[in-house]
Amino acid sequence: MFNKKLHIPLYIFAALLFGLKTYIVYRFVFNISLENGMQELILLINPFVTAFFIFMLSIFFNKRRQLKYIKYGILIGSLILYFNIVFYRNFSDFITIPLLFQGSNAADLGSSVLGLIKLWDIALFLDVVIIWIAAKKYGDVLTASFKRRYKQFALGISVLLVVVNYGLAEIERPQLLQRTFDREYLVKNIGVFNYHLYDAVLHSKSKAQRVFADGNELNEITDYMKEETSQPASEEMFGVAKDKNVIFVSLESVQSFVINNTMNGEEVTPFLNDLIDDSYYFENFYHQTAQGKTSDSEFLIENSLYPSPRGAVYFTHAQNDYHSLPEMLGNNGYYSSVFHANNKSFWNRDVMYDNIGYDHFYDVNAYEVTDENSVGWGLKDKDFFKQSLKYMQQMEKPFYSKFITLTNHYPFDLDEEDATIDKYDSNSNTLNQYFQTVRYTDEAVEEFFTNLKETGLYEDSIIILMGDHYGISDFHKKAMSQYLDEEYTDYLHTQLQRVPFYVHIPGQEGENFSKIAGQIDVKPTILNLLGIDQSNDLSFGTDLFSDDRKDFIALRDGSFITDDYVYSKDQCYERESGELIDTTIETTGEGEASVCKPYLDKVEKELGYSDELIFGDLFRFYDFGDE
């Protein structure tokens, strides 16, 4: 294949192979949306531009080191690409540096990771094998001691290509590097490897932000909060649950599309469907989590701040000063606890919980876990609730207790004897199994309600149920389109981020709300229901029962929902109909500003303020006036 007549330098051959593989992954493995020809062009040239630059650097070494650099360069590059593929299959997202520091979670992933690895993945390392064989057999022919002029020329060409690539990306998406919350846009325009370099810069910047913060940054943020988010709470609902226990149930991976829906003619969640009738139910309630998933949902409800766009706040900023829900409840006589049958260190919970004021954490060591009563990630939900009751009955009152379920967690495994509904039939084993585990969680919650009534805890408590984040990512578009019987668009993807949210107060009839809402609003809502003054608090949320509310719900990737519009990936839709209004956020076809543009400015400002608070640990400079 190689000889002196056909003398293709090995670094160019490696760049072509690796660039081609990377493009195939971008185009056919990652679900990257492409709206126009410019995006197609950028996605095509970027892998080759990046690969050429990386492998070109080998010419500055001697022949022996050239071979070593190219061989290990293509191997390491392939591993980085593959790790992103595996991560993307579950989260529809790309790895960030903060996630790498959460490696302590990896030991608990088990079958979750194995389920993401496919047999055909071995083909992704074919170029590595080819280059290693070529280096061994034809290394002397394919490498050389390049002259200085050649090196300067190759370096100049590679830098020029990088500049052209970035220039095209900036034309396609102005201020691209300011859109750090939208990783798909970054990967689509500058590629996964340049994205990782940029992520490293952001990580260093965020670490330095705390060092240089002096508190002056707070003035602008507090003014914004007082004007935009500190709206009057509902007087009608203020104190309706005063001195009652609060039982908060985080429903793992439960999305709203299963509520009041059927599969093969059967209700998927019969108990949760019936519970709507005597609860305050919010049908347009969105999760707002990012890479921290369940820990992000906890952070949102505890602090009414947005999670970090990269990694999990529970890891990266667990030692910050916060003005959390358990802390405020503790100041008003509440005993706070968390029930979760997982390792206490998972998501760094043991550190974070202690910092934000929880009195006790009932982790896996508080439960009797056997092979018979566990599946997937651990203790089955029915046993989890049953075993938790003994602790609740002995608990100091009033109490605030948060329960985090496990059974409805990817990969959605369930023992055959526990399945009371058939699997779905689609090309996605993940979706097929999801319905069975959701049904099991539904039954577990029903049993929990029954047991609360039998133990006498029910009447003196309010019970809040919330889906923590999505369970089915857009990696399963085809199967979801089949189940929902509609085309999977960016609009539908955003609408699928709705999760159930119930406020159940025994003795009250309840009401179904269609207003837009999100996890950012949970903390002020709970405080208002309990009649606790929050005038000195700082948050981005508003009481869900208030009529005077912020006019948008922001998702962490920069998408948002208003009463009239849904914005996702630079496209603006009518919220009710799903009809596409504008294909670009900057202008319409007539050159006028998109109707979504004013909201986008607000969303970016609010997300930015939240990041400043967290990265700068700014609450350490603020006096909340707590006694």
Stockholm file with secondary structure:
# STOCKHOLM 1.0

chainA/1-627         MFNKKLHIPLYIFAALLFGLKTYIVYRFVFNISLENGMQELILLINPFVTAFFIFMLSIFFNKRRQLKYIKYGILIGSLILYFNIVFYRNFSDFITIPLLFQGSNAADLGSSVLGLIKLWDIALFLDVVIIWIAAKKYGDVLTASFKRRYKQFALGISVLLVVVNYGLAEIERPQLLQRTFDREYLVKNIGVFNYHLYDAVLHSKSKAQRVFADGNELNEITDYMKEETSQPASEEMFGVAKDKNVIFVSLESVQSFVINNTMNGEEVTPFLNDLIDDSYYFENFYHQTAQGKTSDSEFLIENSLYPSPRGAVYFTHAQNDYHSLPEMLGNNGYYSSVFHANNKSFWNRDVMYDNIGYDHFYDVNAYEVTDENSVGWGLKDKDFFKQSLKYMQQMEKPFYSKFITLTNHYPFDLDEEDATIDKYDSNSNTLNQYFQTVRYTDEAVEEFFTNLKETGLYEDSIIILMGDHYGISDFHKKAMSQYLDEEYTDYLHTQLQRVPFYVHIPGQEGENFSKIAGQIDVKPTILNLLGIDQSNDLSFGTDLFSDDRKDFIALRDGSFITDDYVYSKDQCYERESGELIDTTIETTGEGEASVCKPYLDKVEKELGYSDELIFGDLFRFYDFGDE
#=GR chainA/1-627 SS CCCSSSCCCHHHHHHHHHHHHHHHHHHHTSCCCCCSHHHHHHHHHHHHHHHHHHHHGGGGSCHHHHHHHHHHHHHHHHHHHHHHHHHHHHHSSCCCHHHHTTGGGGGGTTHHHHTTCCGGGGGGGHHHHHHHHHHHHHHHHHCCCCCHHHHHHHHHHHHHHHHHHHHHHHHHSTTGGGCTTCHHHHHHHHHHHHHHHHHHHHHHHHHHHHHHCCSTTHHHHHHHIIIIICCCCCTTTTTTTTTCEEEEEEETTCCGGGTTCEETTEESCHHHHHHGGGSEEEEEEECCCCTTHHHHHHHHHHHSCCCCSSSCHHHHTTTSCCCCHHHHHHTTTCEEEEECSSCTTGGGHHHHHHHHTCSEEECGGGSCCCSSSEETTEECHHHHHHHHHHHHHTSCSSEEEEEECCTTCTTCCCCGGGCCSCCCCSSCHHHHHHHHHHHHHHHHHHHHHHHHHHHTCSTTEEEEEEECSCSSCGGGHHHHHHHHTSCCCHHHHHHTTBCCEEEECTTCCCEEEEEEEEGGGHHHHHHHHTTCCCTTCCCSCCCTTCSSCCSCEECTTSCEECSSEEEETTEEEETTTCCEEESCSSCCTTSCCCTTHHHHHHHHHHHHHHHHHHHTTGGGGCCCCCC
#=GC SS_cons         CCCSSSCCCHHHHHHHHHHHHHHHHHHHTSCCCCCSHHHHHHHHHHHHHHHHHHHHGGGGSCHHHHHHHHHHHHHHHHHHHHHHHHHHHHHSSCCCHHHHTTGGGGGGTTHHHHTTCCGGGGGGGHHHHHHHHHHHHHHHHHCCCCCHHHHHHHHHHHHHHHHHHHHHHHHHSTTGGGCTTCHHHHHHHHHHHHHHHHHHHHHHHHHHHHHHCCSTTHHHHHHHIIIIICCCCCTTTTTTTTTCEEEEEEETTCCGGGTTCEETTEESCHHHHHHGGGSEEEEEEECCCCTTHHHHHHHHHHHSCCCCSSSCHHHHTTTSCCCCHHHHHHTTTCEEEEECSSCTTGGGHHHHHHHHTCSEEECGGGSCCCSSSEETTEECHHHHHHHHHHHHHTSCSSEEEEEECCTTCTTCCCCGGGCCSCCCCSSCHHHHHHHHHHHHHHHHHHHHHHHHHHHTCSTTEEEEEEECSCSSCGGGHHHHHHHHTSCCCHHHHHHTTBCCEEEECTTCCCEEEEEEEEGGGHHHHHHHHTTCCCTTCCCSCCCTTCSSCCSCEECTTSCEECSSEEEETTEEEETTTCCEEESCSSCCTTSCCCTTHHHHHHHHHHHHHHHHHHHTTGGGGCCCCCC
//
